[in-house]
């Protein structure tokens, strides 16, 4: 069985550049590229399949990516520097801390740190 996450987007090329950079700690790279699809693969996670669609995002995502990191603020700053926008920050629940970001086409995703063990 293979696990693939598919993300609808208007510009697969631009979104591939953003997500390759955002996911660079996991060494994602381009694999399959045959319009309307472009896939990003890594040994560290599921395939991210970008699918070109004609309509822009219009409502809240029903599914989203969560990126677990060691240090929240620097990683959020890095990804915002790549073109993401900040939706919400300083979110906490059950010891988890996270920020909600949106990619350049408005798809929300979270960047989080796990509770510290103490």
VENZI-V548797 format. One line per field, one symbol per residue. psi: psi as a letter, one per 30 degrees, with the letter a starting at -180 (. if undefined). burial: # if it has 16 or more other C-alpha atoms within 10 Angstrom, else .. Layout:
psi=???
burial=???
This chain:
psi=kkkkkkjklejeeeeeeeeeeegefghklkckjjkgkkkkllffalkjjkjklfklkflkkfklkkjklejeeeeeeeeefffllkeklhkkkhfkklkklklfggkklkklklkkk.
burial=......####.#..##.######....###......######....######................#..##.##..##.#.###..........#################.....
